Structures are given as structure tokens and as C-alpha cells.
Amino acid sequence: MVDLRFFAVTDEGVRPLPIPQNAHTFTDLLDGLPVGVYSALRTFAHNQFLFLDAHLDRTEQSMRLMGWDKQLNRQQLCAALDEVVDGAPTADSRVRFDMLAQSAPQRLGTESRLLIATMPLVPPPSEYYENGVTTAFAAELTRPNPLAKTAEYSQRRAEFLQGQDTAVYEYLLLDEVGHILEGSGTNFWGVRDGVLYTAGEGILEGITRKIILQLAPQVGIPVRLQAVHHDEVAALDEAALSGSSRAFLPVVRIEGQVVGDGRPGPISKKLLKAYNSFVAANIKRAEV
């Protein structure tokens, strides 16, 4: 059974919430609630975060894009996050915080719209980084407001993934003319002739993506903010996914097409190493 923990952030402090029966995922916890915007991240060294301020910035941006007047109390949220993850019973946690579209006192017993959920972190196994993963296209899955990280999209994604091929690690979203925009829960990267490609618009601007864009030039890898077309997959030398819980994860097959020589390549390995070093130097506790 997944060890879910669920809390409301109130003026009086962090308040534990009951776990719905048969809840196994964050989406299950929020089923039936007036969902709004959220951010998902992980801890490092038990109670530390990477670029937490960037997650908070993106949440505030998402709230503005939703047209809300509600303000995010960053100090209150940081204090709550620190308390929640410090008390987690596992080494590291997956963490999600949500700002609901409206309060749900009858369901939650509180007027608070700010919620935190955690579960034990299960990172991709080492063989995924050594051997790469398989992806496929999800042409029917779209993100109508890509700059806003909305829980409504997260719910649609969960519904889409039910019953899909378990051999496929991640599904890739396409634009109307066939460019690969991003993964359903990740950002997508392609490498061709030593150049790193990723979509520059029509995507959620992932925090890990932001870090990779910063690191790549520092380790001598040129970057182009240009989406790879699905017809260009056969010409790629490497591909990868990025995300808070995945770091920089090599992709070796896209919609049945082998990428490069079918093994993680040197640029993916270099960026993963640079990212891990960056993490070690930049993680810290939530600052109140």
C-alpha cells in the first residue's frame, strides 16, 4: 500500500487530513475536490529541495493565468513544507502542493485551499539510466494552457494513462502539425549533430528544464529552442526526458523508432552528471 500523507495548510499550522479509502495516488486524494493549480517536486537528503523558489514562482504564475485574485502565502507554505517533509517516515519523498480553485469545507473540514501531499519517492531504477526508456506518441492528449500547471490536466493525464501499454515509460505530446512538445509529465529533448533541441513554446516550463538549459552551455553543449518533428526522430542521435523525479533520463525508442544506436549517448550522460553535481551543490531546506 502506498504511504500517502495529506495535509491542509491553515493559519494555525499544518493540519492532517484523512486519506480517502482506496487512494493510491495524488490524483486519488484530490478526486471530487475543486482542483486548481499545483506543483510536484521531490526532496533530497530527506528534507531539502532543489529550486523551491522556482516552483513557487510557477505556481503564482499559474494562479495569475487562471485569473485568480488569491495570493500565495509563500512564507506559510514554506514553513508547512519544511514541517511535512521533515516528519516524513521515508528517506525521500515525492511532494505535491495544490491551491484549490475554491475551498471545500464540507469535504476537508477546513476553509483552506492550500494542500500538501507526500508519498515515498521511488526514483527510476538505475537500469533506466544505463539502458534508456521507451516512449510513444499521445496525439489525443493536449495541454490547453501549457504555461499553467493545472490539476485538471493532471487528472486528464491520469485517465489517459489507465490501460496504456506498460512497456511505454512516457507518452509524448504533439502539436497540430506533429512537433514533439513535451512528455505527459516531463520535458522532451533531442540531440542531433551535437546540438541539444527542445521546444521553446507550447509547453510547461519545467524547473528541471530550466536547470538543463543553464547547464548545457556550461559543459559545451549548444542548445536550440526548436521542437523536433516526429518525422525527424530517425535522424536523432540521442533523446531524453527531464523532470524533478527523473533528472535527465535517456530515451532510446520513440513510437517504435530506435534513437541513434539504441543506447544512451555521451551528451545525455554528460548532462546527467552535470545535473547531479548541480543538485548536490544547490539543495536546501524550505526557507521561512
Long-range contacts (C-beta under 8 A, 24 or more apart in sequence): 2-119, 2-120, 3-89, 3-90, 3-119, 3-120, 4-29, 4-117, 4-118, 4-119, 5-84, 5-88, 5-117, 5-118, 5-119, 6-115, 6-116, 6-117, 7-80, 7-84, 7-115, 7-116, 7-117, 8-108, 8-110, 8-112, 8-114, 8-115, 9-76, 9-77, 9-80, 9-112, 9-114, 9-115, 9-116, 10-110, 10-112, 11-76, 13-80, 13-83, 14-80, 14-83, 14-84, 14-116, 15-110, 15-112, 17-108, 17-109, 17-115, 25-158, 26-94, 26-96, 26-117, 26-119, 26-154, 27-154, 27-155, 27-158, 29-117, 30-98, 30-115, 30-151, 30-155, 32-107, 33-100, 33-104, 33-107, 33-108, 34-100, 34-101, 34-102, 34-104, 35-98, 35-100, 35-101, 35-150, 35-151, 35-152, 35-154, 35-155, 36-63, 36-66, 36-68, 36-98, 36-99, 36-100, 36-101, 36-113, 36-150, 36-151, 37-62, 37-63, 37-66, 37-98, 37-99, 37-148, 37-149, 37-150, 37-151, 38-96, 38-97, 38-98, 38-99, 38-149, 38-150, 38-151, 38-154, 39-96, 39-97, 39-149, 40-94, 40-95, 40-96, 40-244, 40-245, 41-94, 41-95, 41-96, 41-207, 41-244, 42-92, 42-93, 42-94, 42-95, 42-121, 42-123, 42-244, 42-245, 43-85, 43-88, 43-92, 43-93, 43-95, 43-121, 44-92, 44-279, 44-283, 45-92, 45-283, 46-85, 46-86, 46-88, 46-91, 46-92, 47-82, 47-85, 47-86, 47-88, 47-285, 48-283, 48-284, 48-285, 49-81, 49-283, 49-284, 49-285, 49-286, 50-207, 50-211, 50-244, 50-279, 50-282, 50-283, 51-207, 51-210, 51-211, 51-282, 52-78, 52-81, 52-284, 52-286, 52-287, 54-207, 54-210, 55-207, 58-149, 58-205, 58-207, 59-97, 59-99, 59-149, 61-147, 61-148, 62-147, 62-148, 62-149, 62-150, 63-99, 65-145, 65-147, 65-148, 66-101, 66-148, 66-150, 68-101, 70-99, 70-113, 72-99, 72-114, 73-114, 75-288, 76-114, 77-114, 78-286, 78-287, 78-288, 79-286, 79-288, 80-114, 80-116, 81-116, 81-286, 82-285, 82-286, 82-288, 84-116, 84-118, 85-118, 85-286, 88-118, 90-120, 90-121, 91-121, 92-120, 92-121, 93-118, 93-119, 93-120, 93-121, 94-118, 94-119, 94-120, 94-121, 94-122, 94-245, 98-151, 121-245, 123-245, 123-246, 124-245, 124-246, 124-249, 128-169, 128-249, 128-250, 129-249, 129-250, 129-264, 129-272, 130-264, 131-252, 131-263, 131-264, 132-249, 132-250, 132-251, 132-252, 132-253, 132-259, 132-262, 132-263, 132-264, 133-169, 133-170, 133-241, 133-249, 133-250, 133-251, 133-252, 133-253, 134-167, 134-168, 134-169, 134-251, 134-252, 134-253, 134-254, 135-168, 135-169, 135-170, 135-171, 135-172, 135-183, 135-239, 135-241, 135-251, 135-253, 135-254, 135-255, 136-165, 136-168, 136-171, 136-172, 136-254, 136-255, 136-256, 137-171, 137-172, 137-174, 137-180, 137-230, 137-254, 137-255, 138-171, 138-172, 138-173, 138-174, 138-184, 139-174, 141-171, 141-173, 141-184, 142-173, 143-173, 143-181, 143-182, 143-203, 143-204, 146-181, 146-182, 146-202, 146-203, 146-204, 147-204, 147-205, 149-204, 157-184, 157-185, 160-184, 169-241, 170-241, 170-251, 172-254, 172-255, 174-230, 175-202, 175-227, 177-229, 178-229, 178-230, 178-231, 179-227, 179-228, 179-229, 179-230, 180-227, 180-228, 180-229, 180-230, 180-233, 181-227, 182-206, 183-241, 183-243, 185-243, 186-241, 186-242, 186-243, 186-246, 186-249, 187-241, 187-242, 187-243, 188-228, 188-239, 188-240, 188-241, 188-251, 189-239, 189-240, 189-241, 189-242, 189-248, 190-228, 190-232, 190-233, 190-236, 190-238, 190-239, 191-236, 191-237, 191-238, 191-239, 191-240, 191-265, 191-267, 191-268, 192-232, 192-235, 192-236, 192-237, 193-237, 194-221, 194-222, 194-267, 195-221, 195-222, 195-223, 195-224, 196-221, 196-222, 196-223, 196-224, 196-267, 196-271, 197-223, 197-224, 197-226, 197-227, 197-228, 198-223, 198-225, 198-226, 198-227, 199-225, 199-226, 199-227, 200-225, 200-226, 200-227, 201-225, 202-227, 206-242, 206-243, 206-244, 207-244, 208-242, 208-243, 208-244, 208-246, 208-247, 208-248, 208-275, 209-242, 211-275, 211-278, 212-242, 212-248, 212-271, 212-275, 215-271, 215-274, 215-275, 215-278, 216-271, 218-274, 219-270, 219-271, 219-274, 221-267, 221-270, 221-271, 230-255, 233-257, 233-259, 236-260, 237-265, 237-267, 238-264, 238-265, 238-267, 238-268, 240-268, 240-271, 247-272, 247-275, 247-276, 247-279, 248-272, 248-275
